[in-house]
Amino acid sequence: MSIAVGFHNGFGNFVMFTPALQIIRGLNGGAVDLFVDEEWDDVGLRKIIVDLAGSHESVSRVLNYPSEYDVGRYDRHFMSFHSFPDRLFRAFSPIAGIAFDRLDHQWAYGDLLHEIEFYVREVRSDFGYSGPIPDQVLTAVETPLKTEIFCSLPKAAFIVVLSNGYLRTNSGAWDRKAFPHWNELLSTFIRYYGPGKDDVRFLLLGGADDREWGRTIDSFDGRVVDLTGKTGIVDSVSIVASCHYVITTDTGIMHVADALRKPGIVLFGSTLVSKNGPWNKTLYPVTSPMKCAPCQGTVIYELCEHPEECMKSLKISSIISAIRKDLAILPILAKF
């Protein structure tokens, strides 16, 4: 069977799509062709998906839709409804013979399904797959930029990746995912785990849109290395794979760290841990103490007049407490 796969969504969503993609690869008898819309408005995000998918073992080729799309070449076609319902979805679905019961598989927050489970559920529906959800695979490729960065760090350094990314839109819909207390958190981290030491390094990862955040972070006597806007997605995956610890918000880098089984913590406000949270259990979610959180998928989420309060309410003491729990399982932290 020859299967074409379409994808149009965020890069964190792609990472969560990989177990379903691994299943499709098995059904296909080998790596699949993955199509992305060549008219994708967000050129930067499109490039991230192209580069990330192109480096995944389940993808043979990343091709442009529609210029490189030959419907007669494939026996089956797959695109999740959880990808944006744009022309790529509309093109793939009728061809695949889906009787649009796919529309009944829209995200139902009441199901409390993790997004990984959601994608696999659609594969089960389309292909009759009845096996288990496979272990998530994301391979890190050593890149010259990653090698250069790590060669510039102290050899004994404890490397912590920080990420505060989220999808920037004109409406500011996802601004609520940003954490505002990074300098206080880093100051406290250093005070607890590195007094008088200079071998802790914090690497700020993010795209060009995250540069403004990077400029707000103090240098802490050279302990902070601002890489925002300086790395491609393949570089970023390699950097996360080589770090010791991750502190991140609910963003794409979190899903990369999760797929790579990196230890760390994830800061959650109004979004759902049940839907977006760590799948592989090496990252620990720290959630907002507000009584109304999380509210994603409810009327409150849409009507909230102060959506930033959820992340503002996260207490530094709670975050540090979560980090300290890792001391028992991370021997490298014992010296701090």
N, C-alpha and C positions, 0 to 999 in steps of 0.2 A: 504494500500500500504506500502510495506517495501522498504526503500530507503537506499542505501549505499552511503557515500560521501567520496571522496578522496581529500586530500589537500597536497600541496607541495609548500610552499612559505615562505616568511618572517613573523615574528609575528605581525608586523604592518598590513601586508596584511590580516592576519587572523582576526584581530580586525575589519577591514573593510568588511570582508566576513560575519561577524555575522548577519547582517540583512537578507542576503540571506539564511543563515543557519536557522534563525528563521522561515522564510517562509517554507523551506523544512521540518522543524520539524512539522509545522502545517499540511502540506500535508501528512506527514508520520504518523500523529496521535500520535506523541510522539517523544521523543529524538531519535536521529539517531546514527548509528555506523559510526565513522569517521576513515578512514584508512590513515596511513602514511607509507611511504616506509621504510622498515627496513634496506635497504642498503643506506640510505641517507648519503651522504659524510660528510655533516656538522653535526656532532654528537651533538654539543652544541645547534644549532638552532633546530634540531629535538626534543631535550628534551624540549626546550621552547614551541614548538607547542604542544607536548604531554601534558605538564603540564597545559598550558593555555586552550587547548581544553577540557581537562579532567575536568576542573573546570567550564565549561560553561553549562548552563542549557539546551541548545539544543543538547548536546552530551551525549549519553548514555554510550558509550564505545569508547576508542581510541584503535584501533587494528592495528596489523602489517600486511603490505602487502609484500609478498604474503602468508606468512605462516599461517595467521589466516583468510584468505579470502576464503569464500565459495560462489561461484557465484550463486548457486541454492537457496541460502537463501533469496535473494533479488529480488524484482520485478523491481526496477529501480536503476540506478547508476548515480551519478553526480560528475563531476569534471570540474572546470572552466579551460578554456584554459589560463586564466591569471595566473594560477599556472604554474610552469615550465613544458614544454611539455616533460616530462621524461616518463619512462616506465609505471608509474602509470597512467598517462593520457592516454597513448596508450592502456592500458589494460581496463580502465573503458569505454572509449568512444565507441568502437565497440560493446561492450556488451550492452551498453545502447541504441543501435540502432540509435545513432546520425549519420546522413548522412554526417558527417564532414562539415556541414555548420558552425559548431563551429569554423572552421578555418577562416571563414569570420568575426568572432567576435573578432579577435585579437584586441589588443588595438589600437584604432585610435585616435591619439592625437588631430586631427582636430575636433573630436566630442566634445571635452572638457567635456567628461563625468567624473564625479567623480568615483573613483574605486568602491564605494558602489553601485552606479547606474549600473556600468558595471556588477558586479556579479549578481545583481537582474535581469538585462536584460537577462542574460543567463538562469536564473531560469524561467523567463517568456517564453523563447524560448523552453526550454526542457519540461516544465510541463504545459504550457498554463496558468500560473498564471497571473491574471489581476488586482489584488488588489494593495493597496498602499505599499510603502516601510515602514516596521514597525519601530517603535522607537528602536534605537539600545540599546541592553542590554549587560552589562558586570558587573558581580557581583564580588565584592571584598570580599575575605574571610580573616577574622582575623587570623594572623599567630603569633606564639610565637616570631619570630624574629622581626616582625613589632612592637609588643607590647613592647619588650625589648628596641628597638631603641627609641620609643616615650616616654617611661618612663625615659629615660636618658636625655631628653630635658627639658628645663624650661617650666613649666606649661603654662605660658602666651606667649610662643614663637610663632612668626609668621613663619610658615614653608613654605619654598619655595623649590620645587623640581627642580633640574637642570638636563638636559640630553643633551649629545652631541653625541649620538650614531649613527652609520651607519654600514652597512654591509661591513666588511673588506674582500677584495678579493686580490688575487695576482696581479691583474691588477691595483688595486687602483681606480676602476671605481667610487666608491661612496665617496672617500675621499673629494670630492668637497662639501659635505654636512656639513662638520665640521666648527664650528664657532671658530675663533682664539682669540677673545678678551674678554674672560670670566673674567679675573682678573680686567680689566678696568671696565667692566659692573658691577661686584659685588662691587667694590670700589665706583662707582658712585651711585649705589642703596643704599648702606649704608649711604653715605654722604647725600643723599636726604631724606631718610626715617628712618634712625636710628642713627642720631648723638648722641653719648654719651650713646647709649642703647646697651644692650647685648642680647636682646630677639628676634633677627632675626636669624633664622637658615637656612642654605642652605644645602640640602641633595643632594649629587651627586649620581645619579642612572645610572647604566650601567653594562654591562657584563664584563667578564674577559678581553676582548679586549679594554675596556675603562679605564683600570687601568692606562695606561700611561697618558691619559688625566687627570685623577684624581690627579696624582702626580704633574701636572703643576699648579694646583689651589692653591693659597695661603690660609692659614688657617683663615685669618682675625680675629685674636684673638679668635679662637675657634668657630667662627660662621659657619664654613664649616665642614660638616660631610661627609667624603668620604666613600660611600657605594659601589663603583664600584667593581664588581667581588665578592661581599659579599652576594648578595640577589638572590634568585630564582625569576622566573617571577610571581609566586603567591604572594610572599612577595612584589615585586615591585608594583603590582596592588593594594595591600592593603595600601602600603605607599602613593601612589598617591591619593588614595581615601580619605586618612586622612589628606593630606596637605591642605594648604590654597591657594597656587598659584603655577603655573608651568611656567618655562621658558625653552624652548626646541627647538631643531632643528627639521627638517623633519625626524622623526625617530619613532620607535615603541612606545616609551613612550608617544610621542605626541598623537598617536592614542588611547592609553589607557586613557590618560587624557581627550581626546575629548569624548570618549564613556562614561566616568564617569561624563561628564559635569563640569569639573574643569575649573575655570578661569585661564587665563594666556596668554602668547604670544608664537608664533612660528616663528622661524627665517628661512626665505627662501632665497635661492640664485638662482641657475639655475633650480631647479625642479619646477614643476607646482603646484600652489595652487589649480587650478581647478581640478586636478586629485587626489592629495594627501592631500589637506588641510583639516582644521577642518570642520566637517560635522554638528556638533550640535551648532555651533555659540557661544560657551563660550570662545573659544580661538581666539586670534586676530593675524592674520599673519602680520609680518613685513618683507617686501620684499626688495631685493637688488635694489639700485638706478641705477644700470648700465643699459644703454639703450638696451643692447642685452639680458637682463634677463627678464623673464625666457626663456631658450632656449631648454629645454628638448623636445625630439621628433623632433628636427631639425638637419640639417647638422652641424650647429654651435656647438651644444652640443657635437657632436662626434669629431669635429676637433679643438676645443678650446685648445690652448697651455697653457693657464693659468686658468684652471677651478676653482681654489681656490679663484680667485679675487672677485667672486660674494659675497661670505660670508665675505671676508675681507672688502668689501665696505660698509657693514652695519654700520651705524653710531650709536654710543652709545646714542647720543642725541635723535635719532628717536626711539630707543628702550625704553629709559626712558620715553619719551613722551607718548608712547603707554601704558606703565605701569601706568602712572599718570592718564590716562583716566579711569582706573578701580577704582580709589579712590571713585568715586561717587556711585559705585554699590557694593563696598566691604567695609562695615563698619569697619571690623577688621583692615583695612589699615589706618583708620582715625587718629589713634594715632601716626603714623609715620610722 
